Amino acid sequence: MRLLHTSDWHLGRSFHRVSLLTGQRAFLDHLVATVRDRGIEAVLVAGDIYDRAVPPLSAVQLFDEALHRLAALGVPAVMISGNHDSARRLGVGSGLIRQAGIHLHTDPAACGTPVLLEDAHGPVALYGLPYLEPAMVRDALGARRAGHTEVLGAAMDRVRADLAARPAGTRSVVLAHAFVTGGAVSDSERDITVGGVASVPAAVFDGVDYAALGHLHGCQTLTERVRYSGSPLAYSFSEATHRKSMWIVDLDGDGAVTAERVDCPVPRPLARIRGSLERLLDDPGLARHQDAWVEATLTDPSRPHEPMARLAERFPHIVSLVFDPDEGPARTLASYAQRLRGRSDQEIAEDFVEHVRAGRAADADERAELRSAIDEVRLDDTLHEVAR
């Protein structure tokens, strides 16, 4: 069976206040053409279809068009909600939409209920595991504690139990939206840290033939059977070096996996440039970035006059300006953004405690209190989005 694995569309997102709707529409055109021209038998969308719980009307219309086009091709699609989506909103009408071959999985309680497809080799069971907020789904899934590994493990136990009751030789695919250990992160992914641990081991997916992952925006192979497709467009300058793509996954009669990357269209390349204002304006080697979205970091010791306007004359698509004065080899303090990059909310809070107490770090009890407070705020935010 030939599957197309994609995720993290983030419909409705902008890039430094520049609308990406045209680029997202071009991607969906490309996806539909790939389904039509490459013999795709099922489309897998592993979460974060929208960029926020209440997406703009333009994003909803674009998603609606995509669903109609996939249904018209007669190719089934299995989709799950991600941590950016409102699961309840996305799931409205899913029973009716299912009749058109579009399977929206947004209910954690249905993790063990697959979409069943057939090919010449027999049945394929596709299980959709929507994003599982630990504190909200722990009881429903019977997990022993409210952690990502525990709730995802409990969901996979349901998958394996259902699979064990099916005919021998049934092949299996799981869609999940999670941070799996070993994956490389980007600045544009929302932090899902709960209980101090955000990642789960890839071994949690043992027992299935393929795990189609979403959440991380870089296309990645964790094992031959566990992969991220990544986002189809770049959503931050930290993704400037990403090759945006989808996976075409072939599942043979014995469940063996072969995969091929299919590149996505690039609406505009990204470029990060650094130097003094005069160098950035004069360096002939930077001419290749004149059509790119540009993030310029200025190293001048003092802020130049009207730097954005002057840079825009050479780089008309500049969207971000950063000041980071270069003080030579003696410079020891990184910028605030650089110091925070890649750090979790828990780590930032602990660093703050240590800073205000003149170097005395938080002890175990204090770290637990910070963790509890952060989890409570995260849960309140999630409940607020669900209620909106």
Secondary structure, DSSP 8 states (H G I E B T S, - for coil): -EEEEE----BT-EETTEE-HHHHHHHHHHHHHHHHHTT--EEEEES--BSSSS--HHHHHHHHHHHHHHHHHT--EEEE--SSS-HHHHTTTHHHHHTTTEEEE--GGGTT--EEEEETTEEEEEEEE----HHHHHHHHT-SSSSHHHHHHHHHHHHHHHHHTS-TT-EEEEEEESEETT----TTS----BTTB-EE-GGGGTTSSEEEEES-SS-EEEETTEEE---SS--SGGGTT---EEEEEEE-TT--EEEEEEE---SS-EEEEEE-HHHHHH-GGGGGGTTSEEEEEE--SS--SSHHHHHHHH-TTEEEEEE----GGG-----HHHHHTT--HHHHHHHHHHHHTTT----HHHHHHHHHHHHHHHHHHHHHHHH-
